Amino acid sequence: MRDFVVCPNWKSLLLPVAAVLILAGAARAQQAPVTSAEHNSKAGPVVRTFGAEGGYRTEVRSECKGTLSQDDRRQVSLLAAQVFQHVNEAQRALNADDARQARKEVDKGREALKAVRVLLPRTTVHTRTTAPDGHVIYEDEREVQEDRVPLFEGMLHARTLAPIQEAQRDASRVAGVRVVESETISTEVMADLDVVEAQLNRAAKALDDKKPDDATRALLLAQIRGVDFHYNKEDTPLAEARDAIWLAKRALEENNSTQAQANLAVARQRLEIYRQVLPESKRQDVTQMLSEVGQLERQLQQEGKQTASGAERSRQGNAVTGWWDRLNGWVKRHF
């Protein structure tokens, strides 16, 4: 699976496919072959040269346009989740013989995809191969963009996930957060933008041609082929802490401070266990999070029967979301 990064580049090992891999790869490049020279500048383009001196040489120059902040990544993920909600609503409309509403939902999905494309950085890749006499025998330049993006919190809502789970007819591949202290399945969900966009375009054309059955098939393929689930069992304290934090976030969204406190307490206990197994030099970040979680627990306890304001709940929810992001990063590094 490709990682979701700003400027891709990995697995450039074989000359015949080097350009393709650089177009579609990720920023964690593997070590280049001994016959290649690599020059990397943070401020300018990345240039890689393949081939022995005095022989045939291929130079691949890639330059990324734009950056993607953590908040932008969350936007991309949530917008991609919205696409699949529109796909599901379009299917519902077709089942109700409402082609007009179905077309409206398809168009909304296409609009969300366009917004994702605007946010994602683009990379210009220029490839040139020269013969031993310096004559250029091949040259190409094109602009590429990452076509696979991860779906995070938006995918965990049942209204988005359940229809895809049903479409793929394999519930064992899909498991979100259940309850605290249950067996946990960590699911990574990736959306293939090119596949989804192609199927939405097919659905729109089918609706224009008054072929609702073809439109239904296209929408189904968007769910089946446009989403990949990857999972692995996790039973470590770190993963349990992350999942408890997620449940605390959901409880705060529902203004259920009692349930939020219970989940925060579990998260704090698991984090303390995890902290104890770390070397002393690596405990600082976990200690800081423990302090922040404990502070929110005390705030919720002090609320009593008095409900917090919407602004305060929003602030608390943002803090918990930040913890979840950090924990998710730690889990990925740990595994």
VMD Tcl script that draws the C-alpha trace (Angstrom):
set ca {
  {0.00 0.00 0.00}
  {1.26 3.48 -0.72}
  {1.48 5.95 2.10}
  {-0.36 9.24 1.92}
  {2.38 11.85 1.72}
  {3.06 15.19 0.13}
  {5.67 14.40 -2.52}
  {5.89 10.67 -3.39}
  {9.00 8.68 -4.34}
  {9.84 5.00 -3.61}
  {10.89 1.62 -5.00}
  {12.89 3.01 -7.93}
  {14.87 -0.17 -8.54}
  {14.45 -1.23 -12.17}
  {15.22 1.15 -15.02}
  {12.31 0.15 -17.31}
  {9.78 1.01 -14.56}
  {11.74 3.65 -12.69}
  {9.76 6.58 -14.04}
  {6.41 4.97 -13.28}
  {7.40 4.11 -9.75}
  {8.66 7.60 -9.09}
  {5.39 9.00 -10.43}
  {3.32 6.94 -8.05}
  {5.58 6.30 -5.07}
  {6.00 7.75 -1.58}
  {8.49 10.02 0.14}
  {10.31 7.25 1.99}
  {12.70 6.28 -0.81}
  {14.58 3.05 -0.55}
  {18.29 3.12 -1.15}
  {19.03 3.57 -4.86}
  {21.09 1.02 -6.81}
  {24.84 1.41 -6.73}
  {24.77 2.57 -10.36}
  {22.54 5.56 -9.62}
  {23.40 9.00 -8.32}
  {20.92 10.91 -6.19}
  {20.80 14.61 -5.43}
  {18.12 15.84 -3.05}
  {17.46 19.47 -2.23}
  {14.70 20.42 0.19}
  {14.18 23.72 -1.57}
  {14.34 22.56 -5.17}
  {13.46 19.57 -7.32}
  {14.57 16.03 -6.56}
  {16.88 14.64 -9.27}
  {17.79 10.98 -9.65}
  {20.17 9.61 -12.27}
  {20.32 5.95 -13.28}
  {22.97 4.18 -15.34}
  {26.74 3.95 -15.37}
  {28.99 6.86 -16.35}
  {29.77 6.75 -20.06}
  {26.79 4.53 -20.83}
  {23.07 5.07 -21.25}
  {21.81 7.43 -18.55}
  {18.28 8.25 -17.40}
  {17.58 11.33 -15.32}
  {14.29 11.71 -13.47}
  {13.57 15.18 -12.08}
  {10.50 15.61 -9.87}
  {9.25 18.83 -8.31}
  {6.33 19.04 -5.93}
  {3.91 21.97 -6.15}
  {2.07 22.76 -2.94}
  {2.14 21.45 0.62}
  {-0.34 19.58 2.77}
  {-0.70 20.36 6.47}
  {-2.08 17.90 9.02}
  {-5.36 19.81 9.02}
  {-5.49 19.64 5.22}
  {-4.96 15.88 5.41}
  {-7.95 15.63 7.70}
  {-9.96 17.71 5.24}
  {-9.01 15.38 2.39}
  {-10.00 12.32 4.42}
  {-13.34 13.74 5.47}
  {-14.17 14.96 1.96}
  {-13.37 11.52 0.57}
  {-15.71 10.00 3.15}
  {-18.38 12.44 1.99}
  {-18.00 11.09 -1.54}
  {-19.07 7.64 -0.38}
  {-21.99 9.05 1.56}
  {-23.21 10.65 -1.67}
  {-22.69 7.32 -3.46}
  {-24.88 5.60 -0.86}
  {-27.57 8.29 -1.09}
  {-27.55 8.00 -4.88}
  {-28.14 4.26 -4.57}
  {-31.03 4.86 -2.19}
  {-32.55 7.28 -4.64}
  {-32.25 4.80 -7.50}
  {-33.89 2.11 -5.37}
  {-36.76 4.55 -4.92}
  {-36.90 5.21 -8.69}
  {-35.86 8.82 -8.12}
  {-33.33 9.33 -10.92}
  {-33.31 13.09 -10.45}
  {-32.24 12.85 -6.82}
  {-29.71 10.18 -7.73}
  {-28.12 12.48 -10.28}
  {-27.97 15.26 -7.70}
  {-26.12 12.98 -5.26}
  {-23.73 11.79 -7.97}
  {-22.92 15.40 -8.85}
  {-22.32 16.18 -5.18}
  {-19.90 13.28 -4.97}
  {-18.05 14.56 -8.03}
  {-17.85 18.03 -6.46}
  {-16.34 16.57 -3.28}
  {-13.78 14.72 -5.41}
  {-12.86 17.96 -7.18}
  {-12.29 19.59 -3.79}
  {-9.96 16.74 -2.83}
  {-8.04 17.16 -6.08}
  {-7.62 20.89 -5.39}
  {-6.19 20.20 -1.94}
  {-3.76 17.46 -2.99}
  {-0.31 18.66 -4.14}
  {0.83 17.91 -7.68}
  {4.26 16.77 -8.82}
  {5.88 17.55 -12.15}
  {8.07 14.66 -13.34}
  {10.54 15.10 -16.19}
  {12.30 11.99 -17.51}
  {15.18 12.06 -20.01}
  {17.38 9.24 -21.32}
  {20.65 9.95 -23.16}
  {22.91 7.67 -25.20}
  {26.68 7.41 -24.52}
  {27.27 10.13 -27.15}
  {24.96 12.52 -25.29}
  {22.10 12.23 -27.78}
  {18.65 12.31 -26.15}
  {16.78 9.14 -27.12}
  {13.76 9.56 -24.83}
  {12.17 12.52 -23.04}
  {8.85 12.99 -21.28}
  {7.25 15.46 -18.85}
  {3.97 15.08 -17.05}
  {2.13 16.25 -13.95}
  {0.96 13.61 -11.52}
  {-1.04 13.54 -8.31}
  {-1.49 10.96 -5.57}
  {-4.63 8.94 -6.34}
  {-4.98 6.98 -3.11}
  {-5.87 8.70 0.15}
  {-6.60 7.31 3.62}
  {-10.01 7.69 5.18}
  {-9.87 8.41 8.89}
  {-12.61 9.52 11.27}
  {-15.22 10.10 8.58}
  {-15.04 6.43 7.62}
  {-15.76 5.27 11.16}
  {-19.32 6.58 11.08}
  {-21.76 3.76 10.40}
  {-23.65 5.68 7.72}
  {-20.50 5.71 5.58}
  {-18.88 2.41 6.46}
  {-21.89 0.08 6.61}
  {-22.97 0.43 2.95}
  {-19.42 -0.28 1.75}
  {-19.17 -3.22 4.13}
  {-22.42 -4.60 2.72}
  {-21.32 -3.98 -0.86}
  {-18.07 -5.84 -0.37}
  {-19.92 -8.75 1.29}
  {-17.11 -9.49 3.69}
  {-17.76 -8.17 7.18}
  {-14.65 -9.85 8.55}
  {-12.47 -7.43 6.60}
  {-14.06 -4.40 8.20}
  {-14.01 -3.69 11.91}
  {-14.08 -0.30 13.54}
  {-13.77 0.57 17.21}
  {-16.24 -1.43 19.26}
  {-16.22 -0.96 23.02}
  {-13.46 -0.40 25.53}
  {-11.56 -3.58 26.50}
  {-12.95 -5.55 23.55}
  {-10.67 -7.23 21.04}
  {-9.57 -4.47 18.72}
  {-9.08 -4.56 14.99}
  {-7.16 -1.64 13.57}
  {-8.50 -0.86 10.14}
  {-6.77 1.29 7.57}
  {-9.10 2.36 4.81}
  {-7.78 3.68 1.51}
  {-9.83 5.30 -1.25}
  {-8.71 5.07 -4.87}
  {-9.70 8.44 -6.30}
  {-9.21 7.48 -9.94}
  {-11.47 4.43 -9.65}
  {-14.20 6.27 -7.74}
  {-14.12 9.23 -10.11}
  {-14.39 6.98 -13.17}
  {-17.38 5.14 -11.72}
  {-19.15 8.36 -10.74}
  {-18.67 9.65 -14.29}
  {-20.13 6.39 -15.61}
  {-23.09 6.72 -13.26}
  {-23.73 10.29 -14.38}
  {-23.68 9.30 -18.06}
  {-25.96 6.33 -17.41}
  {-28.47 8.58 -15.66}
  {-28.34 11.04 -18.56}
  {-29.02 8.12 -20.91}
  {-31.91 6.99 -18.68}
  {-30.19 3.70 -17.80}
  {-30.69 3.41 -14.02}
  {-29.46 -0.19 -13.89}
  {-26.11 0.83 -15.40}
  {-25.89 3.71 -12.94}
  {-26.55 1.34 -10.04}
  {-23.76 -0.98 -11.21}
  {-21.32 1.91 -11.50}
  {-22.10 3.11 -7.97}
  {-21.65 -0.40 -6.64}
  {-18.26 -0.69 -8.34}
  {-17.24 2.61 -6.75}
  {-17.77 0.99 -3.36}
  {-16.26 -2.38 -4.22}
  {-13.23 -1.33 -6.25}
  {-12.76 2.17 -4.89}
  {-12.07 1.21 -1.27}
  {-9.45 -1.09 0.24}
  {-9.48 -2.29 3.85}
  {-6.34 -3.42 5.61}
  {-6.38 -4.68 9.17}
  {-4.26 -6.26 11.84}
  {-5.05 -7.41 15.35}
  {-3.78 -5.14 18.11}
  {-3.99 -5.90 21.82}
  {-1.26 -3.64 23.17}
  {-1.89 -0.95 25.78}
  {-1.04 1.73 23.22}
  {-3.73 0.57 20.78}
  {-6.25 0.21 23.60}
  {-5.49 3.75 24.75}
  {-6.03 5.07 21.23}
  {-9.39 3.32 20.92}
  {-10.54 4.55 24.32}
  {-9.62 8.10 23.30}
  {-11.74 7.69 20.16}
  {-14.72 6.56 22.24}
  {-14.20 9.54 24.55}
  {-14.34 11.83 21.53}
  {-17.61 10.27 20.36}
  {-19.05 10.61 23.88}
  {-18.18 14.31 23.97}
  {-19.83 14.78 20.57}
  {-22.98 13.31 22.13}
  {-22.53 15.54 25.20}
  {-22.18 12.45 27.41}
  {-19.56 13.54 29.91}
  {-20.00 10.45 32.11}
  {-19.12 8.09 29.28}
  {-16.30 10.38 28.20}
  {-14.81 10.23 31.71}
  {-14.99 6.43 31.75}
  {-13.17 6.16 28.43}
  {-10.58 8.76 29.41}
  {-9.88 6.79 32.58}
  {-9.26 3.64 30.52}
  {-7.03 5.58 28.12}
  {-5.01 6.99 31.02}
  {-4.56 3.54 32.57}
  {-3.36 2.03 29.28}
  {-1.04 4.96 28.62}
  {0.51 4.52 32.05}
  {1.17 0.83 31.29}
  {2.71 1.77 27.95}
  {4.84 4.48 29.57}
  {6.30 1.98 32.03}
  {7.68 -0.24 29.25}
  {9.41 2.66 27.52}
  {13.01 3.69 28.21}
  {13.26 6.68 30.51}
  {14.51 8.85 27.65}
  {11.34 8.22 25.60}
  {8.67 8.78 28.23}
  {8.31 12.55 27.94}
  {5.61 12.65 25.24}
  {3.51 10.00 26.98}
  {3.88 11.78 30.33}
  {2.69 15.01 28.72}
  {-0.37 13.32 27.25}
  {-1.16 11.67 30.59}
  {-1.14 15.12 32.17}
  {-3.46 16.53 29.50}
  {-5.89 13.60 29.77}
  {-5.97 13.88 33.54}
  {-6.70 17.60 33.30}
  {-9.70 16.99 31.03}
  {-10.95 14.24 33.35}
  {-10.92 16.70 36.26}
  {-12.74 19.32 34.20}
  {-15.49 16.84 33.33}
  {-15.79 15.75 36.96}
  {-16.20 19.38 38.06}
  {-19.04 19.95 35.61}
  {-21.38 17.82 37.68}
  {-24.92 18.24 36.45}
  {-24.15 21.53 34.74}
  {-23.76 21.02 30.99}
  {-20.75 22.66 29.36}
  {-21.24 25.25 26.64}
  {-21.01 24.33 22.98}
  {-17.76 26.25 22.64}
  {-16.23 24.39 25.59}
  {-17.34 21.01 24.22}
  {-15.81 21.94 20.88}
  {-12.52 22.86 22.56}
  {-12.52 19.58 24.48}
  {-13.35 17.61 21.34}
  {-10.49 19.25 19.43}
  {-8.08 18.37 22.22}
  {-9.19 14.72 22.23}
  {-8.96 14.57 18.42}
  {-5.38 15.82 18.68}
  {-4.56 13.05 21.15}
  {-6.10 10.47 18.84}
  {-3.99 11.72 15.93}
  {-0.82 11.49 18.01}
  {-1.68 8.05 19.37}
  {-2.48 6.77 15.91}
  {0.97 7.92 14.79}
  {2.58 6.16 17.75}
  {0.68 2.95 17.00}
  {1.87 2.97 13.39}
  {5.47 3.49 14.48}
  {5.14 0.79 17.12}
  {3.86 -1.80 14.67}
}
mol new
graphics top color blue
foreach p $ca { graphics top sphere $p radius 0.5 }
foreach p [lrange $ca 0 end-1] q [lrange $ca 1 end] { graphics top cylinder $p $q radius 0.2 }
display resetview
